[in-house]
Amino acid sequence: MGFRLLGVRRARQALSIKGAEVPKGYLAVYVGEEKKRFVIQIECLNQPSFQDLLSKAEEEYGYHHPMGGLTIPCREDVFLHIMSLLA
């Protein structure tokens, strides 16, 4: 359990890049009820677990995302867990 928490903590730190700029090779996504902004590597888009999230986003929002960026319809803790597995 300690390893999982460390992975989630590391994922949260890596994903929470402040500011409006998104570095080259990264993508901003909005997650959870509060639509918290995370910056992820574009390479994550090819991962099967992330593609499941993209399918859910397409079902819920289609191609219209209320935040102006990609909105992922899942809880923040679930998103962080998936991202920690991909790291």
C-alpha positions as CSV (number, residue, x, y, z in Angstrom):
1,M,0.0,0.0,0.0
2,G,2.9,2.4,0.7
3,F,4.2,2.0,-2.8
4,R,0.8,2.8,-4.3
5,L,0.6,6.0,-2.2
6,L,4.1,7.0,-3.2
7,G,3.2,6.4,-6.9
8,V,0.0,8.6,-6.6
9,R,1.9,11.3,-4.8
10,R,4.6,11.3,-7.5
11,A,2.0,11.3,-10.2
12,R,0.2,14.3,-8.6
13,Q,3.5,16.3,-8.5
14,A,4.4,15.5,-12.0
15,L,1.0,16.3,-13.4
16,S,0.3,19.5,-11.5
17,I,2.2,22.1,-13.6
18,K,1.0,25.6,-12.7
19,G,0.5,28.3,-15.3
20,A,-1.2,28.6,-18.7
21,E,1.7,27.3,-20.8
22,V,1.8,23.6,-21.8
23,P,5.2,22.3,-22.7
24,K,5.8,20.8,-26.1
25,G,4.9,17.1,-26.0
26,Y,2.3,17.6,-23.3
27,L,-1.5,18.1,-23.2
28,A,-3.7,19.8,-20.6
29,V,-6.7,17.8,-19.3
30,Y,-9.4,18.6,-16.8
31,V,-10.5,15.9,-14.3
32,G,-13.1,15.4,-11.6
33,E,-16.1,17.3,-10.4
34,E,-13.9,20.4,-9.8
35,K,-12.3,20.1,-13.3
36,K,-8.8,20.2,-11.9
37,R,-6.2,20.9,-14.6
38,F,-3.4,18.3,-15.2
39,V,-0.7,18.3,-17.8
40,I,0.1,14.9,-19.2
41,Q,2.6,13.6,-21.7
42,I,1.0,13.1,-25.2
43,E,2.5,9.5,-25.2
44,C,-0.2,8.6,-22.6
45,L,-2.8,8.9,-25.3
46,N,-1.8,5.6,-26.8
47,Q,-2.0,3.6,-23.6
48,P,-5.1,1.3,-23.4
49,S,-6.1,2.4,-19.9
50,F,-6.0,6.1,-21.0
51,Q,-7.9,5.3,-24.2
52,D,-10.7,3.9,-21.9
53,L,-10.8,7.4,-20.3
54,L,-10.9,9.0,-23.7
55,S,-13.9,6.8,-24.7
56,K,-15.8,7.8,-21.6
57,A,-15.0,11.5,-22.4
58,E,-16.4,11.0,-25.9
59,E,-19.5,9.3,-24.6
60,E,-20.2,12.1,-22.1
61,Y,-19.1,15.2,-24.0
62,G,-18.7,14.2,-27.6
63,Y,-16.4,16.8,-29.1
64,H,-17.7,19.7,-27.0
65,H,-15.7,20.1,-23.8
66,P,-17.0,22.8,-21.5
67,M,-13.5,23.8,-20.2
68,G,-12.2,24.4,-23.7
69,G,-9.7,21.5,-23.2
70,L,-10.0,17.8,-22.9
71,T,-12.3,17.0,-20.0
72,I,-12.0,13.5,-18.4
73,P,-15.2,12.3,-16.7
74,C,-13.7,10.4,-13.7
75,R,-12.8,11.1,-10.1
76,E,-9.4,12.7,-9.5
77,D,-8.1,9.8,-7.4
78,V,-9.0,7.3,-10.2
79,F,-7.2,9.5,-12.7
80,L,-4.1,9.8,-10.5
81,H,-4.0,6.0,-9.9
82,I,-4.2,5.3,-13.7
83,M,-1.5,7.9,-14.4
84,S,0.8,6.5,-11.6
85,L,0.5,3.0,-13.3
86,L,1.6,4.6,-16.6
87,A,4.6,6.3,-15.1
